[in-house]
Amino acid sequence: MTEHVRVAVIGSGFGGLGAAVRLRREGVTDFVVLERADSVGGTWRDNSYPGCACDVPSHLYSFSFAPHAEWPRTFSGQRHIRAYLEHVADVFRLRPHIRFDSEVKTMTWDGERLCWDIETTRGSLSADVVVSATGPLSDPKIPDIPGLDSFPGKVFHSARWDHDYDLRGKRVAMVGTGASAIQIVPAIQPLVDRLTLFQRTPPWVMPRVDRPISGAERALHRALPFTAQLRRGLLWGIRELQVQAFTKRPGELGLVEQLAKRHMARSIKDPALRAELTPDYRIGCKRILLSSDYYPALARPNVDVVASGLSEVRGSTVVAADGSAAEVDAIVFGTGFHVTDMPIADRVVGAEGRTLAESWARGGGMEALRGASMPGFPNWLTIIGPNTGLGNSSMILIIESQLNYMADFVRQLGVLGGRVALDARPGALRAWNRRVQERMRRTVWNTGGCTSWYLDANGRNTTIWPGTTTEFRRATRRVDLGEYDVLRVPVPQKAAEVSA
Ligand SMILES: Cc1cc2nc3c(=O)[nH]c(=O)nc-3n(C[C@H](O)[C@H](O)[C@H](O)COP(=O)(O)OP(=O)(O)OC[C@H]3O[C@@H](n4cnc5c(N)ncnc54)[C@H](O)[C@@H]3O)c2cc1C
């Protein structure tokens, strides 16, 4: 017989582990966490490239229910965040629930039994509720570059770093200048013989004010835990105030552009290079990047900035759209992830026999009621769903709000009792999405004059939350049953007659 669980969580990053902790707190122990890899950590397991670190201070980029007095630096590196998540899995005794090497291939809604049939690489199971925490940035994207297949050297993506390949003394092409690339460049520039950086659009870069957290500070947080909470609160509050400029008054961001330009001018003395590195869109339209060593690295004599995208590979020569060419030994892609075309959406088959990806395509793009649920996909919730991303703060705040929603969803199912499912109403989704897109119109992400991964192929912003994290928390505190149809297992004819 196929195994059945109350809840199947997919993914063991911050979202999946957080869901597991919340389920246990809600008294739900009949759940599994299905993870395709062989350890926990998600983003922070997969991105081990040199220089990988968080852009949000450590005390804010951690669970509020699992404060960590021992963060060694104000901004944590990948190794420490990964270790933190391993620690969370241990402390909250999540390991018995986790099934590694279990990639979810398909999830199909069974409208008669009111449950999800799940196929994984390790067998099948069914679940009353699915919580999909497969991550917004977990499937790397490598652009289709003519000639790449026949490149004789090494090729890899920043999120699948090949640590066996020694970059020392090599000629390396780095493709992309996003959040990962600007961390990689200064880390590998001193090692390589030559670094050719392909930049399609320059990012805005602000200094990274990073420092070790002193032993005294850590001792204080250990002895008086409320001081760590205070620190977190302060970090959160500052970002909460900043967000108004992004969402309502992008004009105010001009001042920040001046600071970023000054930051660049301190390291880049060549006016021609400075011009190439200066963005022509409003700061904030793309994610603002933090680095104090990116520009100094670009000024080094072994670095060439090509202000054009990689368009072709001819043998071992990489060729940019503007015609410039370089011979290289390795190509590293820092070209991001499948965000607005998240792969898990192709693997969920809803009540009407359509995949989530097909439903979204029919509706014109990704959308979800309160960032979590979709009509026709009963009892299926996502963590970091459509329009829940943040441009300036910690995604952990959003994840925790979505966990509140998930916890109430499971609670409500319990209160309704019996075999029951909640299916988001199309009207509720439309109303929610109208509000989200209405608010989006004024934001810097839509008006700032850039093309970013926040926008889908139709130019619609289906990724960012256009408000404060407090507003999101309020909107997801409780499940409003008025926004859902309650589905029950049809009562067989005979049983109905007997009870009548
Ligand atoms: C390099 C990098 C830097 C970042 N920096 C920041 C930052 O500074 N601040 C910030 O707020 N956010 C940052 N982020 C965003 C980050 O992704 C989120 O903050 C957060 O880690 C997401 O957690 P998650 O659990 O939702 O997803 P993930 O951490 O991506 O975890 C998803 C998990 O699901 C698993 N999975 C996926 N598909 C399947 C499947 N079909 N079956 C089974 N398992 C599956 C994956 O293997 C993975 O373990 C960064 C992301 C990257 C890539």
PDBQT file of the ligand as one rigid body, heavy atoms in Angstrom, charges set to zero:
ROOT
HETATM    1  C1  LIG A 601      23.669  33.139  -4.103  1.00  0.00    +0.000 C 
HETATM    2  C2  LIG A 601      22.415  33.570  -3.423  1.00  0.00    +0.000 A 
HETATM    3  C3  LIG A 601      22.457  34.592  -2.493  1.00  0.00    +0.000 A 
HETATM    4  C4  LIG A 601      21.293  34.992  -1.847  1.00  0.00    +0.000 A 
HETATM    5  N1  LIG A 601      21.372  36.008  -0.957  1.00  0.00    +0.000 NA
HETATM    6  C5  LIG A 601      20.255  36.406  -0.328  1.00  0.00    +0.000 A 
HETATM    7  C6  LIG A 601      20.304  37.487   0.605  1.00  0.00    +0.000 A 
HETATM    8  O1  LIG A 601      21.344  38.099   0.773  1.00  0.00    +0.000 OA
HETATM    9  N2  LIG A 601      19.181  37.823   1.246  1.00  0.00    +0.000 N 
HETATM   10  C7  LIG A 601      17.988  37.171   1.020  1.00  0.00    +0.000 A 
HETATM   11  O2  LIG A 601      16.993  37.507   1.653  1.00  0.00    +0.000 OA
HETATM   12  N3  LIG A 601      17.912  36.155   0.153  1.00  0.00    +0.000 NA
HETATM   13  C8  LIG A 601      19.011  35.779  -0.537  1.00  0.00    +0.000 A 
HETATM   14  N4  LIG A 601      18.931  34.767  -1.456  1.00  0.00    +0.000 N 
HETATM   15  C9  LIG A 601      17.623  34.155  -1.720  1.00  0.00    +0.000 C 
HETATM   16  C10 LIG A 601      17.497  32.796  -1.034  1.00  0.00    +0.000 C 
HETATM   17  O3  LIG A 601      17.222  31.879  -2.037  1.00  0.00    +0.000 OA
HETATM   18  C11 LIG A 601      16.402  32.837   0.032  1.00  0.00    +0.000 C 
HETATM   19  O4  LIG A 601      16.752  33.817   0.991  1.00  0.00    +0.000 OA
HETATM   20  C12 LIG A 601      16.199  31.510   0.778  1.00  0.00    +0.000 C 
HETATM   21  O5  LIG A 601      17.411  30.878   1.044  1.00  0.00    +0.000 OA
HETATM   22  C13 LIG A 601      15.278  30.603   0.029  1.00  0.00    +0.000 C 
HETATM   23  O6  LIG A 601      15.012  29.477   0.797  1.00  0.00    +0.000 OA
HETATM   24  P1  LIG A 601      14.048  28.334   0.249  1.00  0.00    +0.000 P 
HETATM   25  O7  LIG A 601      14.016  27.277   1.269  1.00  0.00    +0.000 OA
HETATM   26  O8  LIG A 601      12.769  28.933  -0.175  1.00  0.00    +0.000 OA
HETATM   27  O9  LIG A 601      14.742  27.832  -1.095  1.00  0.00    +0.000 OA
HETATM   28  P2  LIG A 601      16.110  27.081  -1.303  1.00  0.00    +0.000 P 
HETATM   29  O10 LIG A 601      17.102  27.466  -0.297  1.00  0.00    +0.000 OA
HETATM   30  O11 LIG A 601      16.462  27.266  -2.735  1.00  0.00    +0.000 OA
HETATM   31  O12 LIG A 601      15.736  25.550  -1.054  1.00  0.00    +0.000 OA
HETATM   32  C14 LIG A 601      14.949  24.826  -1.952  1.00  0.00    +0.000 C 
HETATM   33  C15 LIG A 601      15.226  23.352  -1.762  1.00  0.00    +0.000 C 
HETATM   34  O13 LIG A 601      14.286  22.601  -2.533  1.00  0.00    +0.000 OA
HETATM   35  C16 LIG A 601      14.958  21.513  -3.133  1.00  0.00    +0.000 C 
HETATM   36  N5  LIG A 601      14.179  21.118  -4.316  1.00  0.00    +0.000 N 
HETATM   37  C17 LIG A 601      13.902  21.854  -5.430  1.00  0.00    +0.000 A 
HETATM   38  N6  LIG A 601      13.149  21.156  -6.280  1.00  0.00    +0.000 NA
HETATM   39  C18 LIG A 601      12.919  19.961  -5.707  1.00  0.00    +0.000 A 
HETATM   40  C19 LIG A 601      12.192  18.806  -6.110  1.00  0.00    +0.000 A 
HETATM   41  N7  LIG A 601      11.549  18.732  -7.274  1.00  0.00    +0.000 N 
HETATM   42  N8  LIG A 601      12.162  17.744  -5.268  1.00  0.00    +0.000 NA
HETATM   43  C20 LIG A 601      12.796  17.777  -4.069  1.00  0.00    +0.000 A 
HETATM   44  N9  LIG A 601      13.519  18.849  -3.651  1.00  0.00    +0.000 NA
HETATM   45  C21 LIG A 601      13.569  19.921  -4.459  1.00  0.00    +0.000 A 
HETATM   46  C22 LIG A 601      16.331  22.065  -3.464  1.00  0.00    +0.000 C 
HETATM   47  O14 LIG A 601      17.282  21.050  -3.638  1.00  0.00    +0.000 OA
HETATM   48  C23 LIG A 601      16.597  22.934  -2.237  1.00  0.00    +0.000 C 
HETATM   49  O15 LIG A 601      17.250  22.215  -1.227  1.00  0.00    +0.000 OA
HETATM   50  C24 LIG A 601      20.063  34.365  -2.131  1.00  0.00    +0.000 A 
HETATM   51  C25 LIG A 601      20.030  33.341  -3.094  1.00  0.00    +0.000 A 
HETATM   52  C26 LIG A 601      21.179  32.958  -3.742  1.00  0.00    +0.000 A 
HETATM   53  C27 LIG A 601      21.101  31.878  -4.785  1.00  0.00    +0.000 C 
ENDROOT
TORSDOF 0
